[in-house]
Structures are given as structure tokens and as C-alpha cells.
Amino acid sequence: MFKIVVLLSGEGSNLQAIIDQIESKNIEAEIVAVISNRADANGLNRAKKAGIPSLVLEHIHFADREAFDQSLAQIIDSYKPDLIVLAGFMRILSDGFVDKFQGKLINIHPSLLPKYKGLHTHKRALENGDSEHGATVHYVVPALDSGETIIQGVVPIKENDTEESLAQRVHEVEHAIYPQAIQQIILNKH
């Protein structure tokens, strides 16, 4: 069975979308662990409800980013995953961590990369008068939001859109394309 580890920091709605697609047999995989850097992340509750082992590794208990990433890498290695899915994991990972898991580490970003790397993507799309926006699932490389694109989902920008309304529609697209990207990776590995 194809094994996935999910890293998250918050709500866990993308985790839930993936869980739902695994349960519906649309993804041929098993989430073997959910790891959060925040004890209050609601994604941990979603994992528990689905019977998925979960644990907290709080970055505040480490001297620096590298020490946290080393400990995180050891935990991930213990699960021997085929894929590591960043689902709202709000930590910039060190180059050493990214290099170690290169080709097995994916992320979802709320823009049509290469446009709007980093933060405040919805605001930037609106301020620039874009006609469309969306989300990108990509492989993680040391340069921020620069890895190879796996899949994108596009939403039109409406005249009356606010950051909030646009973010909501992009989030819905994320829930559709992240599971698709994972299944695509699984199919390409076989």
C-alpha cells in the first residue's frame, strides 16, 4: 500500500479532502501519520476521528530550524512514507530537509504558480486586476514555491470578489485538486 505522511499546522481541510477520497477509494493509499507543529491544530482532531496516528512536534522546543527539521525527518523516516504531503504546514523547511525528501515532498499553494509565490496571494491577484486565480500542487524544492507543477485548479475572479470570497473559492478548488495530484503520483509510481 502506498504510504502518506501529512504535515499540517491548522484546520486540516485539505487533510479531510484527502481522507474522504481515500475512503471513497479514489486514492489508492493510506495516511500512516499526521504530524503537526501546533498542538491546537484542528487537523489533529480530523486525523483522530479517521483513526490515523497523529503527533505534535512543536517547533518552539527546538534551538533552531535545522534541529526541528532533523527531529521531524527522523519521525517521518520511521513511517517509511512514499509521499509527504504539506497540508497547511506553516513552517519554511530547511534546504537539508527538502533535499532529503526531494521528489517525495509536495505542497499546495493558493495561486497559479509561478505567479504570486509566498503570502497574500488573493490580495495580490485582486490588486493586479487578474481575471483568474487558483491553486497549484507542486513538488517542494529549496526555493520557495518553485518546484515542478503537478496540477493546477483555476477559478475566475468576479467583479465583486473580496479577498475572503476569492479565498473561499480557491479553497474549494484545493480540495478537488490535491487528492487528484496524489492519485496521479501514485499511478505514475506503478
Secondary structure, 3 states (H helix, E strand, C coil): CEEEEEEECCCCHHHHHHHHHHHCCCCCEEEEEEEECCCCCHHHHHHHHCCCCEEECCHHHCCCHHHHHHHHHHHHHHHCCCEEEECCCCCCCCHHHHHHCCCCEEEEECCCCCCCCCCCHHHHHHHCCCCEEEEEEEECCCCCCCCCEEEEEEEECCCCCCHHHHHHHHHHHHHHHHHHHHHHHHHHHC
